[in-house]
């Protein structure tokens, strides 16, 4: 039995892959939904097109992993800020990432691809989000004070309860956004 077949068998049997060494493996297209991969070594793994929906990826090593097209909806993913910035600067897709409650204040996240990402409760105060793709992202209860969202795509984003004082944003970018209970907003 190959290593990949063994992993499939363990997942099918409901076994945990926490702290497993899966480095360098080709897990592309694999259904890893709900899998416990806490602390797993997934460095240099090919996870393109993999279903990681609701997977537990806290403290997992994803250095060099290919996550293109991976489904990360509801995944628990702890990503250090340095890794986040590295992925953004290398134009990697962070769609669906759970970055809930993070302090990302003052960072340059311009051009970030964060469609469907969970940024709820984040401190994004003074953050440069120019040209960021935030389609269907969750920005509820986040602090966007003094953030620069010019050119950002916020269609169908959830901005419920967010704070946007002195935020640079254009109304057209928010078409279909949910903004109930949001505090102050300025339009440039």
BELVEN-V759158 format. One record per pair of residues at least 24 apart in sequence whose ideal C-beta (glycine too) atoms are under 8 Angstrom apart, sorted by the first residue. I is the first residue (numbers start at 1). GAP is how many residues later the second one is. If there is no record, write none. Layout:
i=I gap=GAP
i=I gap=GAP
This chain:
i=4 gap=26
i=11 gap=24
i=18 gap=38
i=23 gap=38
i=28 gap=38
i=33 gap=38
i=67 gap=25
i=67 gap=26
i=68 gap=24
i=68 gap=25
i=69 gap=24
i=70 gap=26
i=71 gap=25
i=72 gap=24
i=72 gap=25
i=72 gap=26
i=73 gap=43
i=74 gap=24
i=81 gap=26
i=88 gap=24
i=105 gap=38
i=110 gap=38
i=120 gap=38
i=140 gap=38
i=149 gap=24
i=150 gap=38
